[in-house]
Structure formats: structure tokens, C-alpha cells
Amino acid sequence: MSTFAKRERLLLADLLETAGPEAPTLCEGWLTRDLAAHVVVRERRPDAAGGVLIKPLAPRLQKVLEEYAAKPYEELIQLIRTGPPRFSPFQLKQLDEAANTVEFYVHTEDVRRAQPDWSPRDLDPVFQETLWSRLERTARLLGRGIPTGLVLRRPDGRTAVAHRGTPVVTVTGEPSELLLFAFGRQNAARVEKAGDQDAIAKLTETKQLGL
């Protein structure tokens, strides 16, 4: 049975292949080749991937990323499509869904929305609810370092508090758009912002949103 993680994985691989290795992405400083290398290293090199969160490991992570980015681009795409190696914990469906649904959705949009002619995807309600449940659980982690209060609000009124503080900015949009906003893609997310104008400007410009 297909899963959201698997669907987004294959879509990301297709988009990377179509865009080619030198296309822009929403990840600052990364072309599509760099993004592809990141995805592969995250799944296949746990000895280095921890450098994303653990600063002492960051130099090793950067070295491994450069090594993978130097590989043939077609090889990277194939490694993304085929998924993690046989004995990887990501082979477990439940872990794959938990760890990769948001990861692949965000990176898919990193490729799509860096192109000049992009338009929002029509996502089904079940997927939107899945993204919302992930966002509810991680909102405070994603917003822990920002300079304002932040409330993420769905059109139906449901909310998640990403950061307690004043002044408060309320950002309204579909779960998929709120998720992108909370992961630091503020300028690419289709959302509405309400609150103190200086606070909105700070929130839009901050690099502290996300992991």
C-alpha cells in the first residue's frame, strides 16, 4: 500500500530529475544537486546526518555532503527513488511515515516553489490533516527561537501555538502552507499574517524558524 511518505519521495525524485542538477531551491545556498545529496545522506549515512542538529558533527556532515554532491546526479536520483538501504530503520513503514512525510513534502516544495511558474498543489483533506497533526506536535520546537509570539491558525479556526510571547502574530492558512511557514519558508508560503506590523516584518525575515 502506498503511503504519503512514499508518494512525496517519488514526486521529489521526479521533480529533481526534471529540474536537473543546477536548478535553484528554497534552501539557501543549495542547488538541486545539493538538496539531492542531503536527502541521500540523511537516509544512508547516519554517522554524518547527526550534524544537522549536533554542532560538533557539522564539519563531518559537510564533508560527506560534498562527497555525495560530487557523485553523478542520476545516481543520487536513483538512490532517492529506491529509498533507504535494506537494514535501515527507515524501511519500517511506521517510521518512514513519521520521519519522512514532512521531510519529503517540504523538500518537494523547495524545488517546486523555487521555479518562476509554480502554483499551489491541490492536496487532499486526509494529507492536510496528516500535515496538521505533525505541525501541532512540533510547532513549539520549530518556533522556539523566534523574536515574536506566533499562533498558526487554520481557516476553520483551529490553532497551534508556535511561540508564546508578545507582540503576537497570527498566521492563517491551510496546514500545508502553515507547515512551510513554520519550517522557515515564510516568503513562499501562501498565508495571511495579522498583528503588529513591526512584529510581522521581524517574523517574515527571521532565520530562526524551523529546525
Buried (B, 14 or more C-beta within 10 A) or exposed (E): EEBBBBBBBBBBBBBBBEBEBEBBBBBEEBBBBBBBBBBBBBBBBEEBBBBBEEEEBBEBBEEBBEEBBEBEBEEBBEBBBEBBEEEBEBEEEEBBBEBBBBBBBBBBBBBBBBEEEEEEEEBEEEBBEBBBEBBBEBBBEBBEEBBBBBBBBBEEEEBBBBBEBEBBBBBBBBBBBBBBBBBBBBEBBBBEBEBBEEBBEBBBEBEBBBE
